[in-house]
Amino acid sequence: MLRKKLFHALLLMTMFSLVSCGGGDGGYLGLHTGLTGGGTVKFTIINATSETLYVYNYPTLDNNPTTPVTLAPNHPLQLPLMVKPEVRIYFSNKPLSNSLEKGAQPDVFNYSKDATVTYSFMEYFYEPLYSRYNVNLSYIDDYSYPITIKFSNVPTSYTGCESGFEYGFTSLTAVKNALKSQTDYRWDALIWPAVVETDWDSDKYKGITIDRIVGPNKVWPNSGGHWVPHSYDAFSASLPMDGHQLFISFTNWDGWQGLTQSDNPSPSGTGYVKALHSAAKADKNGNYGFYCYPKDDQTNVFAYVPDSTTCTITIHPHDK
C-alpha cells in the first residue's frame, strides 16, 4: 500500500470521468467516483485480454461505494488521475458488487467480499501541486491479471524509469511454474488451488475456476481462517509467521515487513521474489517495476514521476 505524505495545501478539485478512446462505449461513460486536479494527467489503460473487464478507480481511504466502467478488449481507456492520497485501480472479470460497490476492498479470503471474482490492482498517488505522480504494481497481496507499465515522454532529468521499457510480467503461468521450481519451502502452495476446500462455503466455489496467486504478506496473518483454502496450510507450515527460516535475526513476518533488498538476507532473496523476477525483465538500472513485500519505497516504486510523462498500463490474460 502506498505510504506517502498528504497534501500540504487544500486544492481546488473538480469531478472526473472516464473517457473511452476509440470504439466500445464511446465518449462519456458516466462514472463519478472522486475528484481530480482538472483531468490534465491521464493514464492510458489497455485491455489485452479476451474478456470485458470492470475498471474501478478506488480511493482506499474514503471507503465510499465505487461504480465501475466496462473496458472491452483493444479499446484503450483514458483515466484522469484522482487527487487523493492513495488510490487503487482494480480490474476484474465480474462486478465487485460485494466489496468496492459497497465501499470495502475485495478479499480473497472472505467469501462475502467477492472472493470468487478474478481481479488484480495497481496503485497511484497524484500531486498536481508539485506536477508529479507515483505509480506502482504491488504483488504483496493477491492477483490474477498480470499488469505492465510503460512510460514515454520521460524528461532526461528524471532517472526513475526508462522510457519505452515495459515493466512487469505478462504471464501468470510463468510465475506459477517458477514458484513450483523453488523447492526450499512450499512457495508453490501460494497458488490458488483448482479445488477449493475451506472451513466455510467450500461448496460455493464448485464450478468456479480462479487463476490466482496470494503473496506471503496476505497468507501469514490469515493462516487458518475459515475462508482460507486448506492448501495454504502447507505454506504456513513450511514457513511459520513466527519462524526464523528466512532472516535468522528476525521472524519471517518481521523481516518481510521491515527489511529491504539492501539487507542480507532480505526478502528479495527469497523463492517468492525470485519467482516473480524470473517472469519479468529488469531495466538498465535493475528495476523490475513491481514490489513484492511492504517496503515499496525501496523496492521499485516509481516515485515523483513528472506529470508530463505518459503512462500506459496494460492488463494481460490471467491464463497465459
C-alpha positions in Angstrom: 0.0 0.0 0.0 1.3 3.5 -0.8 2.5 5.4 2.2 3.0 9.0 1.0 2.6 12.4 2.6 -0.8 14.0 2.5 -1.1 17.3 0.6 0.4 20.4 2.0 -2.4 22.7 0.9 -6.1 22.4 0.1 -6.6 22.1 -3.7 -9.5 23.2 -5.8 -10.7 19.9 -7.3 -13.3 19.1 -9.9 -15.4 16.0 -10.6 -13.9 13.5 -13.0 -15.0 11.0 -15.6 -13.6 8.0 -17.6 -13.4 8.6 -21.3 -13.2 5.9 -24.0 -10.5 6.4 -26.7 -11.9 4.6 -29.6 -14.8 2.2 -30.1 -16.7 0.5 -27.3 -18.9 2.8 -25.3 -17.5 6.0 -26.8 -17.5 9.4 -25.1 -18.5 9.9 -21.6 -19.0 6.7 -19.6 -20.9 8.1 -16.7 -18.5 7.3 -13.8 -18.3 9.8 -11.0 -16.3 8.3 -8.1 -13.9 11.0 -7.0 -12.1 14.2 -7.7 -9.2 15.2 -9.9 -7.0 18.2 -10.4 -8.7 19.1 -13.7 -8.1 15.8 -15.5 -5.0 17.1 -17.3 -2.9 14.0 -16.3 -4.2 10.6 -17.6 -3.2 7.0 -17.6 -3.9 5.0 -20.8 -5.4 1.6 -19.9 -5.2 -1.2 -22.5 -7.2 -4.4 -22.1 -5.0 -7.1 -23.8 -7.3 -9.9 -22.5 -10.2 -11.5 -24.4 -12.6 -10.6 -21.6 -14.5 -7.4 -20.9 -13.1 -6.0 -17.7 -14.7 -3.9 -15.0 -12.5 -1.0 -14.0 -12.7 0.7 -10.6 -10.8 3.9 -9.6 -10.9 3.5 -5.9 -9.6 5.9 -3.2 -8.8 3.4 -0.5 -9.0 5.8 2.4 -12.5 7.0 1.6 -14.5 3.8 2.0 -17.2 5.1 -0.3 -19.1 2.9 -2.8 -17.4 3.0 -6.2 -19.1 2.4 -9.6 -17.2 0.6 -12.4 -17.0 1.1 -16.1 -16.6 -1.7 -18.6 -13.5 -2.0 -20.7 -13.7 -4.1 -23.9 -10.6 -5.7 -25.3 -8.5 -3.5 -27.6 -10.4 -0.3 -26.7 -8.0 1.9 -24.8 -9.3 4.0 -21.9 -8.1 7.4 -20.8 -8.2 7.7 -17.0 -7.8 11.1 -15.4 -5.9 10.8 -12.2 -7.7 11.4 -8.9 -6.3 13.9 -6.4 -6.3 11.5 -3.4 -3.5 10.4 -1.1 -4.0 6.7 -2.0 -5.8 5.2 -5.0 -6.1 1.7 -6.4 -7.3 0.8 -9.9 -9.0 -2.6 -9.8 -9.5 -4.7 -12.9 -12.0 -7.6 -12.6 -13.8 -10.1 -14.7 -17.1 -9.6 -12.9 -18.5 -6.7 -10.9 -17.1 -6.4 -7.4 -20.6 -5.8 -6.1 -20.0 -7.1 -2.6 -16.9 -5.1 -2.0 -15.9 -1.9 -3.9 -19.5 -1.2 -4.8 -20.3 -1.2 -1.1 -17.3 0.8 -0.1 -15.0 -2.0 1.0 -12.0 -3.7 -0.6 -12.3 -7.2 -2.0 -10.8 -10.1 0.0 -9.9 -13.4 -1.5 -10.1 -14.9 2.0 -13.6 -13.7 2.7 -16.3 -15.3 0.5 -18.8 -12.4 1.3 -16.3 -9.9 -0.2 -16.0 -11.1 -3.7 -13.6 -14.0 -3.1 -14.8 -15.7 -6.3 -14.1 -12.8 -8.6 -10.9 -12.7 -10.6 -9.1 -9.4 -10.2 -5.9 -7.5 -9.9 -5.0 -3.9 -8.9 -2.3 -1.3 -9.2 -1.8 1.9 -7.2 -1.0 5.6 -7.7 -0.7 8.9 -5.9 -1.0 12.2 -7.7 0.3 15.6 -6.5 -0.7 18.3 -9.0 0.7 20.9 -6.7 4.1 19.5 -7.5 3.4 18.4 -11.0 4.2 14.7 -10.3 2.8 11.3 -9.5 3.8 8.0 -8.0 2.7 4.7 -9.6 3.4 1.1 -8.8 2.5 -2.5 -9.2 2.1 -4.5 -6.0 2.3 -8.2 -5.6 2.3 -8.5 -1.8 -1.4 -9.4 -1.6 -3.3 -11.3 -4.2 -3.5 -11.0 -8.0 -4.7 -12.8 -11.2 -4.2 -10.5 -14.2 -0.6 -9.6 -14.9 -0.2 -5.8 -15.3 2.6 -4.0 -17.1 3.5 -0.3 -17.2 5.3 1.6 -19.9 6.4 5.3 -19.7 7.0 7.7 -22.6 8.0 11.3 -22.9 10.3 10.9 -19.9 12.4 14.0 -19.3 16.1 13.3 -19.5 16.5 14.8 -16.0 14.3 12.1 -14.5 16.1 8.8 -13.9 13.4 6.8 -12.0 12.2 4.9 -15.1 13.3 4.0 -18.6 11.3 5.4 -21.4 9.7 2.8 -23.6 10.5 -0.1 -21.3 7.6 -2.4 -20.4 7.8 -3.1 -16.6 6.2 -6.1 -15.1 5.4 -9.7 -16.2 2.9 -10.8 -18.8 2.3 -14.4 -17.8 0.8 -15.7 -14.6 1.5 -19.3 -15.7 5.3 -18.4 -15.8 5.1 -17.2 -12.2 3.3 -20.3 -11.1 5.9 -22.5 -12.8 8.7 -20.5 -11.2 7.1 -20.9 -7.7 6.9 -24.6 -8.3 10.6 -24.7 -9.1 11.5 -23.1 -5.8 11.9 -26.2 -3.6 13.4 -24.8 -0.4 10.0 -24.1 1.0 6.4 -24.5 -0.1 6.2 -21.4 -2.3 4.0 -23.4 -4.7 1.3 -23.5 -2.1 0.7 -19.8 -2.7 -1.0 -20.7 -5.9 -4.8 -20.8 -5.6 -6.0 -24.4 -5.7 -8.0 -25.9 -8.5 -10.4 -27.4 -5.9 -11.1 -25.1 -3.0 -11.6 -26.7 0.4 -12.3 -24.3 3.2 -13.9 -24.4 6.7 -16.8 -22.4 5.4 -18.6 -22.3 2.0 -16.4 -24.8 0.1 -19.5 -25.8 -2.0 -19.9 -22.2 -3.3 -16.6 -22.5 -5.1 -17.6 -25.5 -7.1 -17.5 -24.9 -10.8 -15.6 -21.7 -10.4 -12.0 -21.6 -11.9 -9.8 -18.9 -10.5 -6.2 -18.3 -11.7 -4.7 -16.5 -8.7 -1.6 -16.2 -6.5 -1.7 -14.9 -3.0 1.5 -13.4 -1.6 3.1 -14.3 1.8 2.1 -10.9 3.3 -1.6 -11.9 2.8 -1.3 -15.5 3.8 0.6 -15.3 7.1 -1.9 -13.1 9.1 -4.9 -15.0 7.7 -3.5 -18.5 8.1 -6.1 -20.9 9.4 -9.0 -18.5 8.6 -12.4 -20.1 7.9 -12.4 -18.9 4.2 -8.7 -19.7 3.6 -8.2 -22.7 1.3 -6.6 -25.6 3.3 -3.9 -25.8 0.6 -2.3 -22.7 2.1 -1.6 -24.5 5.3 1.4 -26.2 3.5 3.0 -22.8 3.0 2.4 -21.6 6.6 3.7 -25.0 7.9 7.0 -24.7 5.9 7.4 -21.0 6.8 5.6 -20.1 10.0 4.8 -16.5 10.6 6.9 -16.5 13.8 9.6 -18.8 12.4 13.2 -17.8 11.7 13.9 -19.7 8.5 14.3 -16.7 6.2 16.1 -14.0 8.1 17.6 -15.6 11.2 17.7 -12.4 13.4 14.1 -11.6 12.5 10.9 -13.7 12.3 9.7 -14.5 8.8 6.9 -11.9 9.3 9.1 -9.1 10.9 11.8 -9.5 8.2 9.2 -9.4 5.4 7.8 -6.1 6.9 11.0 -4.3 7.7 13.9 -5.4 5.6 14.9 -4.1 2.1 16.9 -5.6 -0.7 20.0 -3.9 0.7 19.9 -6.2 3.7 21.5 -9.6 3.7 19.5 -11.8 3.9 16.4 -9.9 2.6 13.0 -10.7 1.1 14.4 -10.1 -2.4 16.5 -13.3 -2.0 13.5 -15.5 -1.2 11.9 -18.0 -3.5 8.8 -15.9 -3.9 10.6 -12.8 -5.1 12.9 -14.8 -7.3 9.9 -16.5 -9.0 8.3 -13.2 -9.8 11.5 -11.7 -11.1 12.2 -14.7 -13.3 9.0 -14.0 -15.2 10.0 -10.4 -15.9 12.9 -8.4 -17.1 14.8 -5.6 -15.3 15.6 -2.3 -17.0 19.1 -0.9 -17.3 19.0 0.2 -13.6 17.9 -3.2 -12.3 14.3 -2.1 -11.8 11.6 -4.8 -12.4 8.8 -2.3 -11.9 6.9 -4.0 -9.1 7.4 -4.7 -5.4 6.8 -8.0 -3.6 7.0 -7.0 0.0 5.7 -4.0 2.0 8.8 -1.8 1.8 7.6 -0.3 -1.5 9.8 2.9 -1.2 12.9 0.7 -1.5 11.5 -1.9 -4.0 10.8 -0.4 -7.3 8.0 2.1 -6.8 8.1 4.8 -9.5 8.3 7.9 -7.3 7.8 11.6 -8.3 7.3 10.9 -12.0 6.9 14.3 -13.8 3.3 14.6 -14.8 4.4 15.4 -18.4 5.4 11.8 -18.6 2.9 9.5 -20.3 2.0 6.2 -18.5 0.4 3.3 -20.3 -1.0 0.4 -18.3 -1.7 -3.0 -20.0 -3.8 -5.8 -18.5 -2.8 -9.2 -19.7 -4.7 -12.6 -19.6 -4.7 -14.4 -16.3 -4.4 -17.8 -18.0 -1.4 -17.1 -20.1 
